[in-house]
């Protein structure tokens, strides 16, 4: 599903930030409807950020805000915080092993 969303956006090089916003929000609404777990959704959000980026930073901020509102989150974790969290969890897992 994510790959299809990315492929659709890549094929449509004339897609505006609004078009990408619609594609991404539809994808996340579908994942929420299917009760996709949060770590998977975070990983997919990072994938989309890297491979299907918005042309304007403001669009990314708006997307994060809209995503937070549909996932009932009060704050949105940024890419840097997510990467740090991932490495912390990996470090804890290695320490236990």
PyMOL commands that place a pseudoatom at each C-alpha (Angstrom):
pseudoatom trace, name=CA, resn=UNK, resi=1, chain=A, elem=C, hetatm=0, pos=[0.000, 0.000, 0.000]
pseudoatom trace, name=CA, resn=UNK, resi=2, chain=A, elem=C, hetatm=0, pos=[2.784, 2.448, 0.910]
pseudoatom trace, name=CA, resn=UNK, resi=3, chain=A, elem=C, hetatm=0, pos=[4.840, 1.503, -2.095]
pseudoatom trace, name=CA, resn=UNK, resi=4, chain=A, elem=C, hetatm=0, pos=[1.813, 2.067, -4.307]
pseudoatom trace, name=CA, resn=UNK, resi=5, chain=A, elem=C, hetatm=0, pos=[1.312, 5.507, -2.770]
pseudoatom trace, name=CA, resn=UNK, resi=6, chain=A, elem=C, hetatm=0, pos=[4.970, 6.373, -3.338]
pseudoatom trace, name=CA, resn=UNK, resi=7, chain=A, elem=C, hetatm=0, pos=[4.874, 5.015, -6.883]
pseudoatom trace, name=CA, resn=UNK, resi=8, chain=A, elem=C, hetatm=0, pos=[1.732, 6.991, -7.656]
pseudoatom trace, name=CA, resn=UNK, resi=9, chain=A, elem=C, hetatm=0, pos=[3.374, 10.193, -6.418]
pseudoatom trace, name=CA, resn=UNK, resi=10, chain=A, elem=C, hetatm=0, pos=[6.620, 9.530, -8.273]
pseudoatom trace, name=CA, resn=UNK, resi=11, chain=A, elem=C, hetatm=0, pos=[4.828, 8.786, -11.545]
pseudoatom trace, name=CA, resn=UNK, resi=12, chain=A, elem=C, hetatm=0, pos=[2.821, 11.986, -11.203]
pseudoatom trace, name=CA, resn=UNK, resi=13, chain=A, elem=C, hetatm=0, pos=[5.749, 14.404, -11.115]
pseudoatom trace, name=CA, resn=UNK, resi=14, chain=A, elem=C, hetatm=0, pos=[3.365, 17.314, -11.535]
pseudoatom trace, name=CA, resn=UNK, resi=15, chain=A, elem=C, hetatm=0, pos=[1.718, 16.511, -8.204]
pseudoatom trace, name=CA, resn=UNK, resi=16, chain=A, elem=C, hetatm=0, pos=[1.381, 19.544, -5.986]
pseudoatom trace, name=CA, resn=UNK, resi=17, chain=A, elem=C, hetatm=0, pos=[1.947, 19.538, -2.257]
pseudoatom trace, name=CA, resn=UNK, resi=18, chain=A, elem=C, hetatm=0, pos=[-1.834, 19.465, -1.881]
pseudoatom trace, name=CA, resn=UNK, resi=19, chain=A, elem=C, hetatm=0, pos=[-2.019, 16.322, -4.045]
pseudoatom trace, name=CA, resn=UNK, resi=20, chain=A, elem=C, hetatm=0, pos=[0.706, 14.670, -1.973]
pseudoatom trace, name=CA, resn=UNK, resi=21, chain=A, elem=C, hetatm=0, pos=[-1.042, 15.740, 1.226]
pseudoatom trace, name=CA, resn=UNK, resi=22, chain=A, elem=C, hetatm=0, pos=[-4.233, 14.037, 0.053]
pseudoatom trace, name=CA, resn=UNK, resi=23, chain=A, elem=C, hetatm=0, pos=[-2.381, 10.850, -0.919]
pseudoatom trace, name=CA, resn=UNK, resi=24, chain=A, elem=C, hetatm=0, pos=[-0.515, 10.656, 2.377]
pseudoatom trace, name=CA, resn=UNK, resi=25, chain=A, elem=C, hetatm=0, pos=[-3.533, 11.465, 4.548]
pseudoatom trace, name=CA, resn=UNK, resi=26, chain=A, elem=C, hetatm=0, pos=[-5.650, 8.875, 2.728]
pseudoatom trace, name=CA, resn=UNK, resi=27, chain=A, elem=C, hetatm=0, pos=[-2.937, 6.307, 3.345]
pseudoatom trace, name=CA, resn=UNK, resi=28, chain=A, elem=C, hetatm=0, pos=[-2.781, 7.083, 7.066]
pseudoatom trace, name=CA, resn=UNK, resi=29, chain=A, elem=C, hetatm=0, pos=[-6.565, 7.074, 7.401]
pseudoatom trace, name=CA, resn=UNK, resi=30, chain=A, elem=C, hetatm=0, pos=[-6.589, 3.625, 5.809]
pseudoatom trace, name=CA, resn=UNK, resi=31, chain=A, elem=C, hetatm=0, pos=[-3.857, 2.392, 8.156]
pseudoatom trace, name=CA, resn=UNK, resi=32, chain=A, elem=C, hetatm=0, pos=[-5.722, 3.772, 11.179]
pseudoatom trace, name=CA, resn=UNK, resi=33, chain=A, elem=C, hetatm=0, pos=[-8.890, 2.068, 9.953]
pseudoatom trace, name=CA, resn=UNK, resi=34, chain=A, elem=C, hetatm=0, pos=[-6.991, -1.216, 9.732]
pseudoatom trace, name=CA, resn=UNK, resi=35, chain=A, elem=C, hetatm=0, pos=[-5.540, -0.605, 13.222]
pseudoatom trace, name=CA, resn=UNK, resi=36, chain=A, elem=C, hetatm=0, pos=[-1.932, -0.586, 12.048]
pseudoatom trace, name=CA, resn=UNK, resi=37, chain=A, elem=C, hetatm=0, pos=[0.475, -0.428, 14.995]
pseudoatom trace, name=CA, resn=UNK, resi=38, chain=A, elem=C, hetatm=0, pos=[2.235, 2.848, 15.802]
pseudoatom trace, name=CA, resn=UNK, resi=39, chain=A, elem=C, hetatm=0, pos=[5.814, 1.702, 15.107]
pseudoatom trace, name=CA, resn=UNK, resi=40, chain=A, elem=C, hetatm=0, pos=[4.764, 0.613, 11.609]
pseudoatom trace, name=CA, resn=UNK, resi=41, chain=A, elem=C, hetatm=0, pos=[3.003, 3.907, 10.991]
pseudoatom trace, name=CA, resn=UNK, resi=42, chain=A, elem=C, hetatm=0, pos=[6.070, 5.854, 12.165]
pseudoatom trace, name=CA, resn=UNK, resi=43, chain=A, elem=C, hetatm=0, pos=[8.333, 3.851, 9.882]
pseudoatom trace, name=CA, resn=UNK, resi=44, chain=A, elem=C, hetatm=0, pos=[6.012, 4.464, 6.938]
pseudoatom trace, name=CA, resn=UNK, resi=45, chain=A, elem=C, hetatm=0, pos=[5.823, 8.172, 7.739]
pseudoatom trace, name=CA, resn=UNK, resi=46, chain=A, elem=C, hetatm=0, pos=[9.627, 8.329, 7.628]
pseudoatom trace, name=CA, resn=UNK, resi=47, chain=A, elem=C, hetatm=0, pos=[9.692, 6.402, 4.362]
pseudoatom trace, name=CA, resn=UNK, resi=48, chain=A, elem=C, hetatm=0, pos=[7.221, 8.815, 2.790]
pseudoatom trace, name=CA, resn=UNK, resi=49, chain=A, elem=C, hetatm=0, pos=[9.100, 11.820, 4.136]
pseudoatom trace, name=CA, resn=UNK, resi=50, chain=A, elem=C, hetatm=0, pos=[12.314, 10.626, 2.504]
pseudoatom trace, name=CA, resn=UNK, resi=51, chain=A, elem=C, hetatm=0, pos=[10.974, 9.287, -0.807]
pseudoatom trace, name=CA, resn=UNK, resi=52, chain=A, elem=C, hetatm=0, pos=[7.859, 11.381, -1.400]
pseudoatom trace, name=CA, resn=UNK, resi=53, chain=A, elem=C, hetatm=0, pos=[8.793, 14.759, 0.083]
pseudoatom trace, name=CA, resn=UNK, resi=54, chain=A, elem=C, hetatm=0, pos=[6.763, 17.944, -0.008]
pseudoatom trace, name=CA, resn=UNK, resi=55, chain=A, elem=C, hetatm=0, pos=[8.320, 20.797, -1.941]
pseudoatom trace, name=CA, resn=UNK, resi=56, chain=A, elem=C, hetatm=0, pos=[7.592, 23.288, 0.872]
pseudoatom trace, name=CA, resn=UNK, resi=57, chain=A, elem=C, hetatm=0, pos=[8.550, 22.867, 4.530]
pseudoatom trace, name=CA, resn=UNK, resi=58, chain=A, elem=C, hetatm=0, pos=[5.241, 24.464, 5.508]
pseudoatom trace, name=CA, resn=UNK, resi=59, chain=A, elem=C, hetatm=0, pos=[3.390, 21.576, 3.835]
pseudoatom trace, name=CA, resn=UNK, resi=60, chain=A, elem=C, hetatm=0, pos=[5.315, 19.104, 5.978]
pseudoatom trace, name=CA, resn=UNK, resi=61, chain=A, elem=C, hetatm=0, pos=[4.341, 21.035, 9.115]
pseudoatom trace, name=CA, resn=UNK, resi=62, chain=A, elem=C, hetatm=0, pos=[0.678, 21.055, 8.050]
pseudoatom trace, name=CA, resn=UNK, resi=63, chain=A, elem=C, hetatm=0, pos=[0.829, 17.322, 7.302]
pseudoatom trace, name=CA, resn=UNK, resi=64, chain=A, elem=C, hetatm=0, pos=[2.283, 16.604, 10.769]
pseudoatom trace, name=CA, resn=UNK, resi=65, chain=A, elem=C, hetatm=0, pos=[-0.459, 18.689, 12.351]
pseudoatom trace, name=CA, resn=UNK, resi=66, chain=A, elem=C, hetatm=0, pos=[-3.220, 16.932, 10.412]
pseudoatom trace, name=CA, resn=UNK, resi=67, chain=A, elem=C, hetatm=0, pos=[-1.724, 13.530, 11.139]
pseudoatom trace, name=CA, resn=UNK, resi=68, chain=A, elem=C, hetatm=0, pos=[-1.558, 14.379, 14.840]
pseudoatom trace, name=CA, resn=UNK, resi=69, chain=A, elem=C, hetatm=0, pos=[-5.209, 15.407, 14.804]
pseudoatom trace, name=CA, resn=UNK, resi=70, chain=A, elem=C, hetatm=0, pos=[-6.405, 12.128, 13.251]
pseudoatom trace, name=CA, resn=UNK, resi=71, chain=A, elem=C, hetatm=0, pos=[-4.223, 10.001, 15.509]
pseudoatom trace, name=CA, resn=UNK, resi=72, chain=A, elem=C, hetatm=0, pos=[-5.303, 11.950, 18.617]
pseudoatom trace, name=CA, resn=UNK, resi=73, chain=A, elem=C, hetatm=0, pos=[-1.721, 12.892, 19.449]
pseudoatom trace, name=CA, resn=UNK, resi=74, chain=A, elem=C, hetatm=0, pos=[-1.035, 16.209, 21.115]
pseudoatom trace, name=CA, resn=UNK, resi=75, chain=A, elem=C, hetatm=0, pos=[2.532, 16.423, 19.843]
pseudoatom trace, name=CA, resn=UNK, resi=76, chain=A, elem=C, hetatm=0, pos=[4.126, 15.115, 16.706]
pseudoatom trace, name=CA, resn=UNK, resi=77, chain=A, elem=C, hetatm=0, pos=[7.494, 13.433, 16.943]
pseudoatom trace, name=CA, resn=UNK, resi=78, chain=A, elem=C, hetatm=0, pos=[9.994, 14.801, 14.476]
pseudoatom trace, name=CA, resn=UNK, resi=79, chain=A, elem=C, hetatm=0, pos=[12.319, 12.690, 12.362]
pseudoatom trace, name=CA, resn=UNK, resi=80, chain=A, elem=C, hetatm=0, pos=[15.293, 13.471, 14.602]
pseudoatom trace, name=CA, resn=UNK, resi=81, chain=A, elem=C, hetatm=0, pos=[13.433, 12.474, 17.762]
pseudoatom trace, name=CA, resn=UNK, resi=82, chain=A, elem=C, hetatm=0, pos=[12.204, 9.300, 16.092]
pseudoatom trace, name=CA, resn=UNK, resi=83, chain=A, elem=C, hetatm=0, pos=[15.722, 8.315, 15.013]
pseudoatom trace, name=CA, resn=UNK, resi=84, chain=A, elem=C, hetatm=0, pos=[17.065, 8.988, 18.511]
pseudoatom trace, name=CA, resn=UNK, resi=85, chain=A, elem=C, hetatm=0, pos=[14.242, 6.955, 20.020]
pseudoatom trace, name=CA, resn=UNK, resi=86, chain=A, elem=C, hetatm=0, pos=[14.999, 4.087, 17.619]
pseudoatom trace, name=CA, resn=UNK, resi=87, chain=A, elem=C, hetatm=0, pos=[18.681, 4.037, 18.551]
pseudoatom trace, name=CA, resn=UNK, resi=88, chain=A, elem=C, hetatm=0, pos=[17.865, 4.194, 22.264]
pseudoatom trace, name=CA, resn=UNK, resi=89, chain=A, elem=C, hetatm=0, pos=[15.540, 1.199, 21.898]
pseudoatom trace, name=CA, resn=UNK, resi=90, chain=A, elem=C, hetatm=0, pos=[18.195, -0.692, 19.918]
pseudoatom trace, name=CA, resn=UNK, resi=91, chain=A, elem=C, hetatm=0, pos=[20.781, 0.097, 22.597]
pseudoatom trace, name=CA, resn=UNK, resi=92, chain=A, elem=C, hetatm=0, pos=[18.484, -1.129, 25.347]
pseudoatom trace, name=CA, resn=UNK, resi=93, chain=A, elem=C, hetatm=0, pos=[17.774, -4.312, 23.392]
pseudoatom trace, name=CA, resn=UNK, resi=94, chain=A, elem=C, hetatm=0, pos=[21.505, -4.964, 22.856]
pseudoatom trace, name=CA, resn=UNK, resi=95, chain=A, elem=C, hetatm=0, pos=[22.197, -4.323, 26.534]
pseudoatom trace, name=CA, resn=UNK, resi=96, chain=A, elem=C, hetatm=0, pos=[19.667, -6.994, 27.513]
pseudoatom trace, name=CA, resn=UNK, resi=97, chain=A, elem=C, hetatm=0, pos=[21.005, -9.511, 25.003]
for i in range(1, 97): cmd.bond("trace and resi %d" % i, "trace and resi %d" % (i + 1))
show_as sticks, trace
zoom trace
